[in-house]
């Protein structure tokens, strides 16, 4: 019997991005290295940003996004933002949740 291509219209999904990324994916090793390096730079980031005012995007996330842009030869930041909206691998690398605003 032929199945139907209709969506069931579910409103709730539970996703664990960690489980979606293959265990041997090359970005896993890169993510570990960059996270370790960025943890070592925490004091420098704290000195560079004021304590008051509107919160910015974390510098760690910005640097990791630039690394993705270079690694995957993405032409522009606008294109990178488009990829972040749909690519779970990129969201996982940047420690974003699936529903987080880009």
C-alpha positions in Angstrom: 0.0 0.0 0.0 1.3 3.4 -0.9 2.0 5.7 2.0 0.8 9.3 2.2 3.3 12.2 2.1 1.2 14.3 4.5 2.7 15.8 7.6 1.2 14.9 10.9 1.7 18.5 12.1 3.6 17.7 15.3 4.2 20.7 17.4 6.9 19.2 19.7 10.1 17.5 18.9 12.9 16.5 21.2 16.4 16.8 19.6 19.8 16.1 21.2 22.2 17.7 18.7 25.0 15.7 20.4 23.4 12.5 19.2 22.8 13.8 15.6 26.5 14.4 15.0 28.5 11.3 14.1 31.0 10.1 16.7 33.9 10.2 14.3 33.1 13.5 12.6 36.3 15.6 12.1 34.6 18.7 13.7 34.5 16.9 17.1 38.2 17.0 17.5 38.4 20.6 16.3 35.6 21.6 18.7 37.5 20.1 21.7 40.7 21.9 20.7 39.0 25.3 20.1 36.9 25.0 23.3 40.1 24.4 25.3 41.9 27.3 23.7 38.9 29.6 24.3 38.6 28.6 27.9 42.2 29.7 28.3 41.3 33.2 26.9 38.4 33.7 29.3 40.3 36.3 31.5 41.2 38.3 28.4 37.6 38.3 27.2 36.4 39.4 30.6 38.8 42.4 30.6 37.8 43.4 27.1 34.1 43.6 27.8 32.4 46.0 30.3 30.3 44.6 33.1 27.3 46.9 32.4 25.3 47.5 29.3 23.6 45.3 26.8 24.9 41.8 26.5 26.8 41.0 23.3 27.2 37.8 21.4 29.9 35.8 23.3 33.3 36.3 21.7 33.8 32.6 21.8 30.8 32.0 19.7 31.9 34.6 17.2 35.4 33.1 16.8 34.0 29.7 16.4 31.5 31.0 13.7 34.4 32.5 11.8 36.3 29.2 12.0 33.2 27.5 10.5 33.1 30.2 7.8 36.7 29.6 6.9 36.5 25.8 7.1 33.5 25.5 4.9 34.5 28.4 2.6 31.3 30.3 3.2 31.5 33.6 1.2 29.9 36.0 3.7 28.5 36.4 7.2 25.0 36.6 5.7 25.5 33.2 4.1 26.8 31.9 7.4 23.7 33.1 9.1 21.6 31.3 6.5 23.5 28.1 7.1 23.1 28.4 10.9 19.3 28.5 10.5 19.3 25.1 8.8 22.5 23.2 9.7 22.4 21.3 13.0 26.1 20.6 12.7 26.9 24.3 12.8 24.5 24.8 15.7 26.1 22.0 17.6 29.6 23.4 17.0 28.5 26.8 18.3 26.7 25.3 21.3 23.3 26.7 20.1 20.0 25.1 20.7 17.9 24.0 17.7 15.4 26.9 18.4 17.8 29.6 19.3 17.7 32.8 17.3 20.6 33.3 14.9 
